[in-house]
């Protein structure tokens, strides 16, 4: 039989809001919240640039999934008693810039252009 005292965290463990673990968790949520928002904006551009309907649909599906991620993150913030807040993530900014650059240097309407878009959708899919 499990003792209830063993299941209850001690007062000095990392369960309080001011603990470094909690602060790290909230910081990571803010970072991910920024990432998902940045991906939504980038997917709009990518969908417009896509040549084939299949690729346009793939971007739309990815965008719907990303919106679900954002909704889940907002629920987590609420459960923590926090207002959803974004913390800039330089990594996703770099990925998006790379995607835009590759697309910029490929011919509109070409399969090479769509291949560049596919590379972006693959790189930008960050599970959350």
Secondary structure, DSSP 8 states (H G I E B T S, - for coil): ---HHHHS--TTSTTSTTSHHHHHHHHHHHHHHHHHHHHHHHHHHHHHH--SHHHHHHHHHHHHHHHHHHHHHHHHHHHTT--------HHHHHHHHHHHHHHHTS-TTSHHHHHHHHHHHHHH----
